[in-house]
Amino acid sequence: MKTSHKNKIVVIGAGNVGEAIAYTLMVRKQANDIVLVDVNEDRAKGAALDIAHGTSFFKQVWVRQGGYEECADAQLIIITAGIARKPGQTRLDLAKTNVSIVRSITENIMEYAVNPLILVVSNPADITTMAIWETSGLPANKVIGSGTSLDTARFRYILSSKLHVNIEDVNAYILGEHGDSQVPIWSSANIGGFSLDEYALQVGVALDREAIAQHTKNAGAEVIGLKGATFYGIAMAVSNIVEAIMKDDGALLPVSHVLDGSFGDWAGVAVSTVCRVGWGGIEQTLRISMDEGERASMDSSVKMLKEFWEQVKA
Ligand SMILES: NC(=O)c1ccc[n+]([C@@H]2O[C@H](COP(=O)([O-])OP(=O)(O)OC[C@H]3O[C@@H](n4cnc5c(N)ncnc54)[C@H](O)[C@@H]3O)[C@@H](O)[C@H]2O)c1
């Protein structure tokens, strides 16, 4: 098969999430060569073929199964491999298993790729981001965790529904851990330049912040309860990050990476902050203003991640 190696993206893990990501990238033509890698080669072949069969309805994109050697000339490598929590398995056991999976995947990638850009989706996403950063030896800005991108998308969706406003006018972030200690940043949230309270007052809607934060946090579990898995939401969140990278458009995104010493107590931990993302990966880590309560919640989210990381490594 003739393949083009320009704008090549390798997706490792061709399960629900990896397959939905490959499909979204193909439909949006965000790469012209998409390679799926999985320990279950048949699964990766099947997923690639299923998507490739539809390429005649779009512009030319090659979608195929492959091995780790494909990472050598890939512009971006997306890691979605992992296992789902089994009955009786603790959160810590699951994290240890997925960390050991992503560490071995990283060793395979580094055998072929020089200074690659890696986007991490496997859960627990901040912990796997730390593991991949540590194992790869890459600079922190080249190992990007999808972090709270999906949580932020869910938050914006819920706010837009409550306020009956176009979601594009909703500017609001969830930062911190991709998980239970996530932090809604209410103080800088705005609707088309109006503060949330001002906008809610003018349209006559009462906003229950606690209920919205809780709904956002539980949104993944809600979908899993209803249909057994989540994959479209994360695929679109990943596609949005890919857009920022491949178009080098400097988008501001809530993504995770290991923070440097300038972040004081947060240094050494992968956690979502607002970042400017482009061709080089994370190009700048910004400091969004937070009120005292939000900062305290960020402090405890980081502390929780730090302690969990120590337990995973023990
Ligand atoms: N970050 C987020 O917001 C977010 C959202 C949804 C799901 N996820 C996570 O994404 C991951 C994948 O979820 P899914 O629903 O696709 O699971 P899945 O079970 O459908 O697919 C996982 C795939 O990983 C493959 N795999 C396992 N070990 C591997 C290895 N060593 N090398 C290569 N491939 C390997 C499996 O064969 C399988 O095809 C999970 O960790 C899930 O929790 C993250």
PDBQT file of the ligand as one rigid body, heavy atoms in Angstrom, charges set to zero:
ROOT
HETATM    1  N1  LIG A 401      -8.574  10.907  29.764  1.00  0.00    +0.000 N 
HETATM    2  C1  LIG A 401      -9.885  10.798  29.577  1.00  0.00    +0.000 C 
HETATM    3  O1  LIG A 401     -10.602  11.801  29.677  1.00  0.00    +0.000 OA
HETATM    4  C2  LIG A 401     -10.451   9.439  29.235  1.00  0.00    +0.000 A 
HETATM    5  C3  LIG A 401     -11.784   9.290  28.813  1.00  0.00    +0.000 A 
HETATM    6  C4  LIG A 401     -12.248   8.016  28.497  1.00  0.00    +0.000 A 
HETATM    7  C5  LIG A 401     -11.408   6.916  28.641  1.00  0.00    +0.000 A 
HETATM    8  N2  LIG A 401     -10.124   7.110  29.078  1.00  0.00    +0.000 N 
HETATM    9  C6  LIG A 401      -9.193   6.000  29.262  1.00  0.00    +0.000 C 
HETATM   10  O2  LIG A 401      -8.735   5.542  28.004  1.00  0.00    +0.000 OA
HETATM   11  C7  LIG A 401      -8.253   4.203  28.171  1.00  0.00    +0.000 C 
HETATM   12  C8  LIG A 401      -8.817   3.316  27.069  1.00  0.00    +0.000 C 
HETATM   13  O3  LIG A 401     -10.216   3.177  27.238  1.00  0.00    +0.000 OA
HETATM   14  P1  LIG A 401     -11.044   2.249  26.222  1.00  0.00    +0.000 P 
HETATM   15  O4  LIG A 401     -12.466   2.443  26.552  1.00  0.00    +0.000 OA
HETATM   16  O5  LIG A 401     -10.563   2.447  24.834  1.00  0.00    +0.000 OA
HETATM   17  O6  LIG A 401     -10.582   0.798  26.721  1.00  0.00    +0.000 OA
HETATM   18  P2  LIG A 401     -10.620  -0.523  25.829  1.00  0.00    +0.000 P 
HETATM   19  O7  LIG A 401     -10.504  -1.646  26.812  1.00  0.00    +0.000 OA
HETATM   20  O8  LIG A 401     -11.753  -0.499  24.882  1.00  0.00    +0.000 OA
HETATM   21  O9  LIG A 401      -9.276  -0.448  24.967  1.00  0.00    +0.000 OA
HETATM   22  C9  LIG A 401      -8.010  -0.514  25.506  1.00  0.00    +0.000 C 
HETATM   23  C10 LIG A 401      -7.088  -1.077  24.435  1.00  0.00    +0.000 C 
HETATM   24  O10 LIG A 401      -5.743  -1.054  24.955  1.00  0.00    +0.000 OA
HETATM   25  C11 LIG A 401      -5.106  -2.210  24.412  1.00  0.00    +0.000 C 
HETATM   26  N3  LIG A 401      -3.914  -2.511  25.195  1.00  0.00    +0.000 N 
HETATM   27  C12 LIG A 401      -3.841  -2.996  26.452  1.00  0.00    +0.000 A 
HETATM   28  N4  LIG A 401      -2.541  -3.167  26.801  1.00  0.00    +0.000 NA
HETATM   29  C13 LIG A 401      -1.798  -2.748  25.741  1.00  0.00    +0.000 A 
HETATM   30  C14 LIG A 401      -0.403  -2.681  25.484  1.00  0.00    +0.000 A 
HETATM   31  N5  LIG A 401       0.486  -3.053  26.408  1.00  0.00    +0.000 N 
HETATM   32  N6  LIG A 401       0.008  -2.221  24.285  1.00  0.00    +0.000 NA
HETATM   33  C15 LIG A 401      -0.891  -1.824  23.336  1.00  0.00    +0.000 A 
HETATM   34  N7  LIG A 401      -2.219  -1.887  23.524  1.00  0.00    +0.000 NA
HETATM   35  C16 LIG A 401      -2.662  -2.348  24.707  1.00  0.00    +0.000 A 
HETATM   36  C17 LIG A 401      -6.173  -3.302  24.504  1.00  0.00    +0.000 C 
HETATM   37  O11 LIG A 401      -5.873  -4.399  23.666  1.00  0.00    +0.000 OA
HETATM   38  C18 LIG A 401      -7.418  -2.535  24.065  1.00  0.00    +0.000 C 
HETATM   39  O12 LIG A 401      -7.651  -2.628  22.674  1.00  0.00    +0.000 OA
HETATM   40  C19 LIG A 401      -8.653   3.768  29.587  1.00  0.00    +0.000 C 
HETATM   41  O13 LIG A 401      -7.551   3.929  30.449  1.00  0.00    +0.000 OA
HETATM   42  C20 LIG A 401      -9.760   4.764  29.923  1.00  0.00    +0.000 C 
HETATM   43  O14 LIG A 401      -9.938   4.924  31.305  1.00  0.00    +0.000 OA
HETATM   44  C21 LIG A 401      -9.643   8.337  29.350  1.00  0.00    +0.000 A 
ENDROOT
TORSDOF 0
